[in-house]
């Protein structure tokens, strides 16, 4: 069981032990599981796992926190940490984006750092320098604070 699920399950159990049932928390937990499974099915489309040892699909926000509601969007990035193959990386990001749309999942906001590719080199080498950007700082912070990996092998 992931740490996230353990924390939520502990909270739900705490409620049960005290005669409480928190529907919103239980519903968010179930919707999160459903969304993660849907995203996983996207990256395994046509029997292919789009991901490799050099990249991962990372989700942020409500999915990473286990707080999905019916209005939640999918904040995601394709994190590339290895040899860059631009055409392959952009093809994978496009397949993921189109797959999520086909599954009727809500797009991330158009002005944020989500729904695209992130290169680990930029995250690491532009910390605090003049080449660091709000976009880079946001992604770096969210990777540390509220992110989850969705893998093609069923682990997330």
N, C-alpha and C positions, 0 to 999 in steps of 0.2 A: 504494500500500500504506500502511495506517495505521501510525503510530508503534508502536502496540501489536503489530501483526503483524510489523513489522520487527524489533522486539526479540526476539520469540519465535522468529521464523525465524532470526535471528542465533544464538540459543542452540542451536537444533536443528542448524544448520550447524556450529557450534563442536563439538558432540558428534560429528557425522559425521566432521569433520576429525580427531578424536581417537579414532576407532574406537568411539564410543559411540552407543547409541540409547536414548533415554529415553522409554519407552512412555507413562508417565503424562503427561508434558508434551505429547507428540504427541496423545494421546487428549483431553486438556483443550482443546487448540487446535481439534480437530475438533468437539468438543461445543459449544464456544463459537460457532463458525461456524454450527452447526445451530441453536442457541438464538437467535442474532441473526436468522437468516433466519425462524425461526418467529415471533418477536416482530414482525418487519417485516411478515409476512403478516397478523398480527392488525390492525395499524394500516392496512392496505390492504384490509380485508375488504369484500366487496360492491362492489369497485371504487372505494371511497372512501378517500381519505387523510384520517384524522382530524386530522392536524396541519396547522398553518398557520404563517405568519410570526411569529405571536405565541406559539406554544407548541411544545415539543419533548418527546418521550419520552426520558427519561434513565434509564439503567441504572447500577447500582453493583455493588460486590462482585465476585464471581467472574466474572460476565459482562464487566464493565468491565476486569478484570485479565487476561482470557483464560485463566481457570483453572477452567472449568466441569467439574464431575464429575456423576455420575448422581444425587447427592443435593443438588445445588445448587438453591436457590430463585431466584426472579426478584425482585430488589430494584429497584423502579422508582418514578419519579414523573413526573407530567405537569407540566413546568416552564412556567409562564405568565409571559411577559415582554412585557406590552403591555396593551392594553385588556382589562379583565376582563368576560367574559360568563358569569356564574355558571352559568346553566342549561346553556349550551353546554359549559363546562369540566367540569362535573360529569357531563354526559351522555358526553363523550369519555372521562373517567376510568372511568366505569362500563362503557362499551363495551370499553375496553382490559382492565379487570379480568375481565369475562366472557369475552372472547376468549382471554385467557391460560388461564383455567380450562377452556374448551372444548378447548384444545390440550393439556390435561393438564400444564400447567406448574405448578410448585410455588409456592404463594403465599408472599409475604414474611412474616416474623414479624409477629404481630398487634400487638405493642407498639412497633414501631419506626417510623421516619419514612418508611416506604416503602408503595407501593401506593395512593398518593393524589395530591393536587395540591399543588404548591409554587408560591407567588407570589414572584417575584423581588423585589418591593418589600419584603417582610418580610426576605428574606435580606440586602438591602443596608441597610435603614434601622434594623434592630434590632441592629446589630453592637455588642456590648459594653454596651449600655444596659440599663436595668432591665427593658425589655420583651423582651430577648433570652432565649431559652429553650434548654434542652439539645437539644430537637428541632431548632430553628433552627440552632444551632451545629453539630450533627451533619450536617445537610444541607449547610450551607455548606462545612464541611471536606471532606466526601466529594465534593462537586461539584468542588472544587479538586484533590483527591488521587486519586480513583479513580472516574471516571465516564466514560460513553460515550453518545453520542446515537444513537438508532435513528431513522432517517428513513424516511419513506414512499417516497422515490424510489430506494431501494436503496443509499444511502450511509450508512455508519455507522463 
